[in-house]
Every structure is written in C-alpha cells, then in structure tokens.
Amino acid sequence: MENRGRKKRKLQRTKSNRQWCSSSLDANTIFALMLAAICNSNEPYSESVIKRCLNSLHLSLIPNSQNAAFRLHQTLPTPILSLLPILLNSKCDEIVSRSTEIAGAASIFSFEMNEQIALDGEIVKGLILAVGASNKMVSVAACNAVLDLSSTSIGRERLLEFSALEHLMFKYLQVPESSKRLVSICSLDKGGDICLRIGVKEDDLLVLLLNAAITLINTYDIDQLENMPRKLSESFSVYLKELWVKVHNQMLLRNTVKFGQDEHFNLSSIRTNNLAESIFRLSINAGHLTTPFPFEVVKKSIFGTRESSFENFILNHWEVSPLLVRSLSKGLNEQDDVFSSFVQYLNLKKTVSSFVSPLLQGLVSCLPIDSDELNILNFLKTVRNELGCLIIYGQDIRVLRTMGHLKEEVHFFQESSEPCIKAPHFLYIDDILKCEDAYNKGYTIALRGMEFRFESIAAIADGLASLFGQPSVGVNLYLTPPDSQGLARHYDDHCVFVCQLFGTKQWTIVSQPIVSLPRLYEPLDSLHSSKIGNSMAGRTQFLLREGDILYIPRGFPHEACTVAESGGPDETTGFSLHLTLAIEVEPPFEWEGFAHVALHCWNQSSKSIHYTSVDPLSEILSVMSVNLLHIAIRLIGDSDPTFRKACLVAAITLPSDSKCWLGLNQRTIFIYIIDKICSESGFLEALRVVEVAIQKNEDPFQRLRWLQLLNWEAEMIEEHGGDFPSVGFEKLSSLFNQHRDKAEVAFMNVKSKFCCEVAFEDVIDSYGMVLEKYKKTRKQYMNGMLSLHCK
C-alpha cells in the first residue's frame, strides 16, 4: 500500500510539472523566477524552479508548440539571455543540459536569435566547455547546440574564434577505441538520388562530435588551418583517415546499410565527401606528407653522376631531340635510386596481373584542378560534392590496346570511352577485377596522376620540378602485357622522361616533330598512320630495359610496344611497366611568360612614361601602349618556337654565379627574346587583335590573366577593377583609331624604351614570385590528394 501511494504521488507530481511547464509564462515571470532561484541557490527549491522555468522556455522555442511565450518575438529577451552563461556553469548536469538545449533551439529558431547567441561570448564559451563535460547527457546536448549554432556563418565564425574545433577534436580523441570501430555507410534515397552518409552504431555522442568537428573544419580558411595546434590536428587526422579507409572500402564493395534497416544505427549528416574534404583540408599544409628528393639525387638518377651529362642534355637535347640514358646499374633496388622505394612497394615477384587489383583498390579520383587556379579553397568549393569518389574511367585510368592494320585504340570498357557518355564510370570492385582480366587479354593499364597517389612518386615529381624550375611534374604509370601496344602513335604537349621500371619495351620515335613545341591545353592534331607514312625512314627505335630512361620532347610522334627478350624470367618475359615524368610548361613559365613579367617590371619602375608628360593624351596613349605591347609579345609567341620554350631561370641548378653555363644559356635566350620583340612587335597587328576580340565579344587579355598576380597596375585594369570588360577594349580601339599617328608613335616609344632599358636581373624576383604561387597551390593539392589514398 505504501509503495502504491508513493507511485501515485510521483504520478501526480509529474502531471503537475507538465501542467506548470505548459502554462503560458511570460518572459518577465520566467526571468524573475530564475533570478530569484539563482540568488537563493542554497535553498532546496532553487534547482526545481530553474528546471521548470527552463522547460517552459524550451517549449516556447519548439516549432508548433502551444506555449507561445516567444512566438511573436524574433530574439530572446535580454534579461533571460544574461542568465544563460550562469546556468551553463551550473553544478547541476540537468540544468546545464537544458540550458544548452535552449541555446541550440534559439540558434535555429530564427536568424536573429542565432546572431544573438553567437555575439554573446560568454554563452559561446559555456557551450564549448560543456562539450567536454564528463556527463554524456551534457556533452550530447552541447554538441547539438554547437551544430545548431553553426547553421549560420556568424555562428561558425564565433565558434572558431573561441576554439570550438580544438575542444571537439580533443573530446573525440577521448572516445574509447571500441566505439570508433562501429562505423558504416548508410544509403539514403532522396527522390531517386542515393545519398551516402556515415553512421555509427550505438554511440550517438561519437556521431555528434564528428558532425560538429567536420562542419567546422570545412569552414576554416587557409590561415586558420595553418594556425591549428599541429599535434592535435595530426592526431585527429589519423582517426579521420582510419575512418576514411573503412568508408572507402565500403564504397568500393557497395556495402551500405539502408536507412531504417538497423535500429541501433545513429545516422549523421556527414556525407562521404564531407569526410574527404576534412581530411584534404587538414593535410593541405602538412609538410610531413612529402619531402622532395634533393635535386642532385634526382639529377643523378636520371642523367648520371657527371655534371657534363646534364649540361649536354640541356644544351643539345632539351626540347630539341630524343635522348636515351642507359642504366649504369643492374636494377632499381639501389638505395640511392629515387625509384627504388616505389619498385619495392610494387613487389612484382608473383604474377604481374596479381598486383593490379591491390594497387587500384586503394585509389580515389584525382579531380582536375584548373591550371590557373591559385586558391585551393576555391577548388574545394567547386569539387566538394565529388571529392573522395572512386577512380573514374577516362579521367584517372584507361584500359586500352592498339589493334588492327590501322593501329586504332580499342578500350576494354568500350561504352565508357564514347564521347557521348556524360555520366562518370566509377570503378567498383567488380570493374577493378575486370582490369586484371583485361591485362591478361592484352590490354594496357594506364593510370594518371601517380604523383597524387604515392608519396615516393610525389617526392620524385617535386625534385624534378625544382630541377627544371617548373611548378609541378605529372606522372603516369603504364603496365603493358607481352606482345602488345597500349596507346596508338601520338605526340604530347609536354616533354616526358620514360622511366623503365620492369621488363622491356620497344619505342619508335619520329625524328622530326609534327608541331614545334606545342603548348599545353591547345588542341592536338590526331595522328593517323598514313599521315607519317609506314616506312621506317625518319624514325629511331629504342629498346628500353630496366633502369633505362628515354627523353621525348613535346611534339615528337612516338609509339611503344612490348617485345620478348631472351633470358628473362618465365613469368615476366615480355611485359613492361614504366612511368612517364611529364614536364608540363604552364604559360607563365615559357619564355613568352618571362617576357611579359619583364615588361611588367620595367613598366612599374619606369616612372618617366607615366608622369613626365604634360599632355594627358600622350600619357594615356603611353599607358595603353604597354598593354598593347603585351598583345604584340603574345603574337610573336604564337609564331616563334623560342618564345614557347621552357624558361629555366628558376631552375634550382642555376648557381648565383652569372658565369655558369646554365646562367649564360638563359641570358643568351633572354637577349634573343628582347631583340625579337624590338624587331617584330607591330602596332597595327596588335591593334587588329583587339579589334577582332571586340567583334567576337572575347577578351584579348584572357591568356594574360596570371599577370594580375603581380598586381599589374595598368590604367585600363585599375579603371575596370581588373575585369577587362568589352567597353574598355572599345575605348582603347576607338582612342587609337582617332589618334592613329600619335598612338603608333607612343607604342614605338614604349617598345624602344622597354627593349633598351629592361635588365635580366630585374625580372628574376618577380618571376620567382609567380612561380612560388603556382608551386604552393600545386603542393597543397598534392598533399590533399595523397591523404585520401588508402594504401
């Protein structure tokens, strides 16, 4: 009877509490009651009153609630807001938990309330401290509140300002290892689109911590990423990468849980690409990912130990003719060889095809970045929905062979190679296993972007880029079975070093280029066998063995096939695996680019052109003539191959001694470039380019956008904010046509002064600054992509 009496009284109290909470208390009453309870915290009723007031306040912030205390308000009353920091520091876990829930509910009630909460530093600090509470109920409520507050940009900014991310990461690292292993991918059907989200069994706190941390990481800018505590960032990255390996494997196997299938499954709002972006961001400035090989080691591995070998290559073969460098050793396993680490990783002791599947399974797609994109966060915004996806056929990998008397390329995944197919073909595990079968049937496996997939290859690429003074080097891998040809005859828009790692391969190179130094990104003419002829006249053949390196300049047609060589092991006879190291010369790093930088530097230092003239028209014509001279230099570059040659001024092998052979070589080319500008840059031809661009509604300066990195202060750019609208070009054309004689005199005067006054040494620093900006973005992209590969 006594027990039943206690239960009855408890039910009556619960009912009374609900009625009390649901009654429509006004803001003043709630504030007065809570303030009185706080001031009399030692009284036994104080906690009970505060809890009831908080419950009533929380109900007011729930959508469609019958309690309308704040339904007509867009902000919390200031008196109540002032009490939240005190309540968030209460010794009672239930009060702290309910206070965080109120802060969270207010944050998503309206934008005004979110801003109100965010701008109160004491509330934000209280929420962040509550994340680390030992009581799980409090920690869960605080994580939810942080997520609610982060729903606006000002909320995210304030959370980052008070180091919320660091607290979230630290709390996550304290979660028991056993909880972190229970991770799965959930497939969510949204109107026919399957959305993959990450979830965790049992532990809702882990899901919330990941949600909040990843949300904030993906809003950090570069400076904030660089200023994060290094050890904490690296430790958290380790856990994210371990999670990513599980997620990637489940994507590869298409092993997902349907939403609602497992009732113990706590679904997060984290998509697989959100996780990938966080890992990418945390790795952007990670110097430990890749350490470039010293350029001397790279130079020795490719050109041999003698300095004369490299000098001979630059002076007689670079961008001029092919060169075969025979290996001096019997293999590639020597410690001082830059390829030894990757060779040991491949470990081709078993059948060749058996390593294909393990190699491909750990890879993700290296989404393309624009050549002139120098803001890595802009790139992430563009690709964030696809980041971390499986490798894509055609973009990352090709499986093909050249067949028939016409020697045409045939793709193993024929349907994916058709131009009309727009949907990407992701390679799941079944397709990867098919690649092994394709190899056994004679197909070559061509894998792009190796420098973004393997640290050892990235180190080689970085070292080689420094050796040639370029921002980056691209690396591809080609695995060709016996008695087969992969790619059909073609030429490249970049120079390549073919590095034979395993097996042998017969190369045929046409002795003269089809196109003299073709530029990156310009359309390449398709090569048909009949275009070159079927005779062997004018061709050179090279048989590459393990350790050999073949240099092929851009523009030279070439093809290669495997051949059996007597004496090879049975299981490897006739197959080939090689890397191609591509020196891709971006427009700013051609000699034409150096000439544009030289004109910019001279223009900035030559004040006489802009400020000594008392005639405003003459001054305007002189300023515009500088812009027109940039166009004239571009026209010469289109016709003169020397302007398209790679500029090696920033090569790391270039000593400070101006009398060194490479320094003299570069100065000689510079003198030629200036003489050519002086003798061949024409006013009418350049003006005609601008007029044609106006007629076509095009930008004649589009190819020179990169010059803005130097804060190009040409008057036309300043006037139009650097956007080069058509009205600016029309004014230039109209002004020059109205004053044709004066304009031509001004142009010739600018050209003459530039060619007489410009100095090689005055250009080097500005040119190096452009190079460093390109290198920084390439390095950030490389670090980010390396972190996403599961090897």
N, C-alpha and C positions, 0 to 999 in steps of 0.2 A: 504493500500500500504506500509506504514511504517513497519507494523508487518511482512508482507511478505518479506520485504527487510532484516529485522533482521534475520528471519529464513534462508534466502538464504546465508547471511554472515556466520551464525553459521554452516551451512552445509559445506560451503567452508573451514572454519577453521578446522572442524572435518576431512574432507578429507585430508587437508594439514598435519594435525597431523599424520594421518595414514601413509601418504607417507614419512614423516620425520622419523617416528619410524621404518618403514620397510626398510629404506635405510641402506646399509651396512656400519655402522660406525665402524671404527677400535677402539681398546682398548685405544690407546693414545688420540684419539679425544674425546671419552666419558669421560675419566679421566680429560682432560684439561677443557672441558665444565663444568663438575660438580664442579671441584675445583674452577673455576672462579665464578660460581654461589654461591657456599658456602661462598667464601671470600667476595662476594658482596651481602650478604643475604638481605640487606635493599633495594636493587634495586627491582622494581616491576616485572622484567622479571625473577628473580632468581628461584623462585619456578617452573615457567613454564619450564625453561630449565632443571632443575633437574628431573622433572616428565617425560619429553620427553626422557632424557638420560636413566632413569630407565626403561621406557617402551622398549626402544631399547635393553637394557641389558637383560631384562626379556625375550624378544622374542628370543634372542640368546641362551637362556638356555632351550627353549622348544623343545622337540624332533621333528624332521622333519620340523623345522622352516626354511624358506627361508633365514632368516638373519643368516649368517654364521660367525659372528664376532668371536665366540669362538668355532666353531665346531671342529677345529683342535687342540684345547687345552684341557688338562685334569684338569687344575687348573685355577682359576681366577687370572688375573694379580695382583700382589701385590699392586700397586698403587690404583686400584679400591677397593680391599679388605680393604685397610686402611681407605677408606671413609665410609664404611658401619656403623661402630659404631656412627659416627657423624649423619648420615642420620636416624639411628634408634632412635636417641634422638631429632629428628626434632619436631617443634611445629605443623607442618602440618600433619594431620592424613593421608592424601593420600600418602605423601612421606614415612611415617613410614610403612604404609600398604604395599606399593610397595616394600620397602626395605626388609621387612620380607619375601615377596613372592620370591624375588631374592635369599635370603639366603636359603629358603626352596628348590627352584628349583635347586640351586647349590648343595645342600646336596644330591639330588637324581640323579644329572647329572652324577656323577662318584664317585668312592670311594675316589679318590684323592681330589676332591672338598669337599666332606663330611669331610674328615680329616682336610682340610684347614680351613673350617668354624669352626669345633669343637675345634681346637687348638687355635683359636683366642678368648681369654676370654672375650674381650670387646663386640664382636659380640654375643656370647652366653648370656652374661648378658643383652644385649639390647633386644634380643628375649624374654628372660624370663620376663623382665619388661613390654614388650609390651603385654604379655598375660593378665596382669591386667589392661589394658587400659580401660577407660570408654567408648571409642568409640567401638562399636561392630565390625565394619569392621576391625579395627586394631587387636582386640582380636582374631577374627576368623583367620585372616591371620597369626598371631603369633602362634596360636595353630597348624595350618597346618605346619608351619615351624618347630616347635618343633617335630611334628610327623615325618617329613621328616628327620630331623637331627638324630632322634632316630632309624633310619633304620640301623645303624651300631653300633657295640659295643663301639667304641670310642666316638661316638656321645652320646650314652646313659650315658656313664661314665662322660662325661663333663657336661651334663645336670644335673645329680645327684650331681656333685661336686658343682655346682652353685645353688643348692636348687630349681631346676625347679619344682620338685614334690610338694614341700610346696606351691609354688605360684599357681600351678594348682588346688590343693585341696582348697586353700583359695578362689580362683576365683569361683570354683564350688559351694562352700557353700554360695556365694553371689547371685547365680541364684535364681530367685523367685520360691517359692514352687509350684506354679501352673504349671510351665514348667516341673518340675520333675515328675509330675503325669502322663504325657502323654507318657508312656513307653509301648512298645510292643516287641514281638519276631517276627522276620522275618525269614521265611524258604526259603533257597536258594538252588536250585538244582544244584549240581556240578557233572555232569557226573553220575547221579544216586545216589550220596550221598547227603543226605539232611543236610545242614549246618544251624544251628540256630544262628542267630545274633541278637543283641539288637539294637533297633532303637527308635528314639524319634520323635513325631510329632511336626512340626512347628519349633522347636528351633535347628538350626544347631550348634550353639555355645556349647550347652549342650553336644551334641554328641562328638564334638571335644575335649572338656575338659575331658570327660570320657575316650575317646580313649587314649589321651596323659597320663593321670594320671594312668590308668590301665597298659598301656605299661611300664611305669617307675616302678610302684610298683612291677610288676612281674619280674623285673631285679635286684631288691635290694638283697643284701646278708644279712646275719643274723645281722652283726654289724650295717649296715645301717638301718635296720628295728628297732633295739633297740635304735638307736640314733635319731629317728624321734621325733618331738615335740609331747608329749603324748596327750595333749588336742586336737590338730589339727587332729592327727591320729584317735583318738576315735570318734571325731565329724564326720569325713569323713566316718569312718566305719559304723556309724549309718545310713547314707544315702545309702551307698552301700548295707547294709542289708535290708533296706526298698525296694530298687530296686530289691534285690535278692528274696524277698518274692513274689513280683509281677511276676518276671521271673519264679520262681519255680512253682507258681500256674498255669501259662500259659502252662508250660511244662507238668504238671500233667494232665491238661484238653486237651492237644494237641491243644491249642488255639493259632495259629500262623497266621501271615499275610504273604501271598505270595508276594515275591519281585515284585514290579511294580504294585501291586494291589491298593496301596494308594499313590497318587502322592504327598501328603503332608508328607510323611514318610521319615525321614532322617536316612538312614541306616548307622550304624557304622561298624567298623571292629572288634568290640568286640563280641566274641563268649560267649555263656553262661558259658563255662568252664574257660574263661579268667576272668570273673567277680568273679566266685567262687574262683579262685586262689588268686585274690587280697584280698578278704575277709579273706581267710585262712591265707595269709601271714601277714596281719595286726593284726591278732589275735594270732599269734604264741606265742608271749611273753606277752600276755595280762593277767596280774595276777588277774584282777578283774573277770574273767570268772568263775573260780572255786577256792574256799577256802576249803582245805581239812578239814573234821571234825577232831577235836582233837582225838588222838588215844585213850585217856581214854574214850571218848564218844562212839567211835566205839566198843571198848572192852566191855563197859557196855551194849550196845545194843545187842551184840551177846552172851557174856559169863556171863552176870550178874554183880552184883556190887562187889562181893567178889574176891579178888586177887587170892585166892586159887582155884577158878573155872578156871581161865585162866592157872594157874600153873598145875592143874590137867589135863587140856586138852593137853598142850604141852608135858607133861611127859608121859601121858598114852594113848592118842588117836591120836595125830598129826602124820599123815602118817602111822598109825597103825590100827585103828579101828573106826567104825562109832560112833557118839555121838548125842543124841537128847537133845537140850536145850529148855525146856518148857518156854513159855512166862509167866512172872510174872504179866503182866497187862491184861486187858480185850480187848485191842485193840492196834492199831498202831498210834493213833492220839495224843499221848502224845508229848509235846514239846521237851522233851529230848531224843526222839527216832529218830535215824538217818533216818528211813524210813518214818516218818510222812509227810514230805513235798511232797514226791512223791505220797504217798497214797492220800493226799488231792488233788493233781493235777488230779489224775485219776477220783475221784469223781464218784464212781460206784453206785449212787443212782438210776439211771434209769436201763433199761435192760442192761445186761452185754455186749451184742454184739454191742450196740449202740456207745460205746466209741472206738471201733476198728478203724472205718474209720477216725475219727478226729485224732487219735493217729498216724496212718500211713501216712496221707496226708502231714504232715509237715516234713517227714524224707527224707534224701538223703542217697545214698550208702556210707558206710564207707569202702573205698577201702583198701585192705590189705597192710600192710607195713611189709617188711622183718624183722624177729626177730633181725638180727644183723645190721640193717640199723641205723646208728647213725648220719646221716646227713639228716635233714628234707628237705633240698632243693633238694637233690638227689631224695628223694621220690617224690617231686612235679614234677621234670622233668620226672619221669617215668610215672606218672598218670595224667599229666596235661590235656590230651585230654578227660579224663573221669571224672575229678573232678566235683563234684556237680550233677552228674547224679541221676536219681530216684533210689529207692531201687531195688536191683536185687534179683530175686528168687534164693534160694540156698546159696547165699553169705550173704545176710542181713536177709532174712526171709524164713521160711519154714512153710507150712501149711500141716499137716500130721496127721495120726492116725494109730494105730496098730490094725490090724484086723485078724480074722481067727484063726483056731486052731494052725497054725504055728506061729502066732503072728508076722506077717511081716508088715513093714511100708508101707503105701499107701499115696502118695502125692495127694493133691487136684488138683494141677497143674501138672498132670502126665507127660505131654510132656516136661516140663521144668526140671524134675528131672532125665531124661535119661542121662547117661554119654556121649552119642554120640552127644548131643546137645551142640554146642560150642557157639552159639550166646547168649548173655545175655538176660534174660527175665526181662525187666523193668516193674515195676508195675505202670501202669497208673490208672486213677480214676476208670475205669470200673473193673480192677482187684482188686483194693482195696475194692470196694463194694462187689465183689465176696468173699472176705475174711470173711465178715460178714455172708454171706450165708453159707460158709464152716463151720464156727463155729457153726451155728445153725444145721448143719448136722453131728456134732460130731467131727470135726477136731480141733486139737490143733494149735494155732498160736505161733510159736517160733521166737522170734526176737533177733538177735545178736547185740552185741556192744552197749548196753544201756549206758555204761559209756561215749560214744562219742556222745550221743544224748540228755542227760538230765543233767543239772548242778548238781542237787541234787544227782543223781546216781554217777556222777563223783567225788563228794566230798566224798561219802562213799568209792568208789574204792580207791581213794588216801589215805584215812585214814587207810584202811585195808592193803594196800600195805606197808605203813610205819610200821604198827603194826608187820608185818611179815618180814620186811627187804627185800622186793622184789621191782623191778622197777615198776610193774603195776599189776592191778587186772582186769580181764574181767568179764562182767556182761551180762547175758542173761535174757530175760523175756519169760515166758510160760503161756499162757491162755488156759485152757482146759475146755470144756463143761462137763455137768454132764454125768456120766456113760460112761467114755471114757478114752482111754490111748493114749498119744501122741507118744513119742519115744519108740521104742522097747527096750528090755533089752540090755544094753551095759555097758561098763566101759570107764572111761575117763583117759587121760594122765595128768590130773591136779586134785588137791583137790578142792572140792566145798562146799560152805555153801548154803544150800537150805533155803531161807527165805520166809515163807508163808505169803503173804500179805492179801489175801482174800480167803474165802472158806476153804475147807479141801481137803487133798489128802493122799492116802494110798501108802506108799513106801515099797518096798521089796528089801532088800539088802542081797546078798550072803555073808556069814560070813567070807569067805577067799578070798583073791584077786586071780584073774586068772593070773595076771602078777605082780610081786613085783616091785612097784614103776616104772611104765612105764615112759619113757622120752617123753618130748614134741617133736612133729614132727616125731616120729618114727611110723611106720605103726602099727595100732591096729588090732588085730585079730577080725574078725567078730564073733559075738556070736549067735549061734542058740540055741533054747530052749533045744534041745537034748544034747547039749554039757554040760549043767549044770544038766539036769535032771528035771523032772516035780514034784518031791516030794518037800515038804516044809522043809525037813531036811537040816540043814546047812544054813538056811535063817532067817533073822529077819525082822519083819514088824513094821513100824512106821506110826501112823496116825497123820499127821500134821494139826494143827488148826491155826487160825490167830495169828501171832506173834511168832509161834514156828520156831526154826531153827535146821536144820539137817545137820550134818557134814558127808561127804562121802569122804574117802581117795581115791586117784588115784589107779586104778587097781581093785577096788571092783565093780563087776557087780551089776546093780540096774535097777529097773523099777518102774513106778508110775502110778496110775490111780485115777480118781475121784470117790468118794463114797458119797452117800447121808447120811447126818447126821441129826437125828431128832432134831427139834427145830429151824431150820434155816428159814430165811425169804423165802417166796414162790419164789421170783424172783431170789434168789441167791443159793437156795438149790442145793448142789452137784457140783457146778462149783469150779474152782480153778485158782488163779493167784499167781504165785511165781516168785522170782528172784533167779538166781544162781550166787553166787560170786565165781569166779574161781581164785585160787592161782596158777598161771602158772609159774613154776620154770624154768627159762631160764638156758641153760648150764653153764654160768659163775657163777650162784648162787646156784648150787649144791655144796655139799662138795667136789666133784671132782674138780670143778672150784676153790674153795678156796685152794685146794692143788696145783693146777697149779700156782696160784698167789703166794703162799708160796715159791714154787721152784724159781719163777722169782725173788722175793725179796731177797731170800738167794743168788741167783746167782749174783745179782747186788752188794751185799755187801761183797761177799766172793772173794776178790781180789787174794787170795793165789792160787786159782785153775788156774787163767789165767796168772799170771805174775811172779810166783816164779820159775817155771820150766825153766831150761836152755835147755831142749830138745824140739825143735819145734814140733816134732811129738807128744810128750806127751801132750803138750799144746793144740794142735788141737784135739786130741782124748778126752781130758777133756771137751773142749767146746762142741764137738758133743755129748758127753755123756749126757750133760744137756738136749739137745733136745731129745735124745733117752729116757731119764727118763720121759719126758712129755708123750711120747708114752706109756711107761710102766704104768704110772698112769692111762692113758685112758683105758688100757686093764683091770686093776683092777676095774675101774668104771663100765665096762660092765658086770662084774660078781658079784660084791659086792653091795647089795642094800644100804648100809650105804653111799657109795660114791654118790649115786643118791638122797639122802635125801636133803631137802632144808636146806641151810645154813642160820641160823638166827643171825649170828654175827652182822649184821647191823640193827637188829630189834630195833625199836625206844623205845621199852620197856626195852632194856638192859641198866641198870644203869652203871655208871662208876665204881661202887663198884665191884671188881672182885669176891667177895664172894656171890653175889646174886645167886639165884637158876638158872636163865637162863644163867648167865655167866659161872657158874660151869658146867652146862649141855653142853654148846658149847665147853668148853675146854676139857671136857671128850671125846667128839666126835673127836676133833682135835687130841688128843693123840692116839686114835684108828686108825685114818686115817694114821698118821705118822708111827705107828707100822706096819700097813698093808703094806705100801709102802716099809718099811725096810725088811719085811719078804717075800713078794711075788712078788716084781718087778724083772723081769728077763731080762737079756741081750739078750739071744737068741730069746725069744718070741717077744720082741720089735723090734729087727733087722728084724725078719721074717715079721712083719707088713710092714716095709719099703720096703722090697724086693717084697712083693706081690703088694704093691701100684705101684712100678715101672713097674712090669709086666702088670698091668691093666691101666697104664698111669693115675693114680689117685694121689691125694695129701693126704699123710697120716696126714698132719697137718691141714686139712681143718676145723676140728671141733675146732681147737685152734686159729682160726684167731683173735678172740676177744682179745687175749693176746697182740696184737700189740697196743692196747690202752695204754698199759704200756710202750710203746717204747722198746719192747723186743729187746735186743741188742745181741742176739745170733749171732755168727760169720757167720753162714750159711745165716741168714736173711740179714745181712749187705751186704754180698757178692753179693746177688742176688736181692737187693732192696726190700726185703720182699715179693717177688712173689713166692718163693718156686718152681722154675722150676724143671722138672724131672732131669736135668743134676746135680743139687745139691744133690738130693737123691741118684743118681747113684754114685756120688763121695763118699758120706757118706758110702753107702753099700760096695763099692769097697775098700775103705780105711780100714773099719772094717774087711772085709774078708781077706785082705792082712796081717793085723796085728791082727789077731783074739785074741791071748792071751793078748797082750798089751791093746787092745780095751776093753776086758772084765774086765781087772784089773782097767782101767781108769773108766769104768762105775760103778764098785763096789765101787771104792774110792769116786766118786761123790755122789753116793747114801748114802754111810755111813756118809760122812761129812754132807750132807743135813739133814739126819734124826737126827743126833746128835746136830747140831748147830741151826736149824730153831727154831724160837720163835713165839708163837701165837701173841704176841703184835706187832711184827714187820710186820705182814701181814695186820693188820686191816685197816691202812690208804690207802694202795694201793687197797685193796678190795673195800673199800668205794668209791674210785675214779672211779673204773669201774662201780659200782652201780649208781653213780651220773650221769655218761654219759648216761647210759641207761635210767634213770629216766627223764633226760632233754628232750631227743628225744620223749619219750612216752608222756610227758607233752605237748610238742609242737604239737604233732599230735592230742592229745585230745582237746587242745584249738582250733586248726584249724577246726576240725570236728564239735565241739559244735557250732561254729559260723555260720555254714552252715545250721543248722537245724531250720526250721520255726515253732516255737511253740507259 
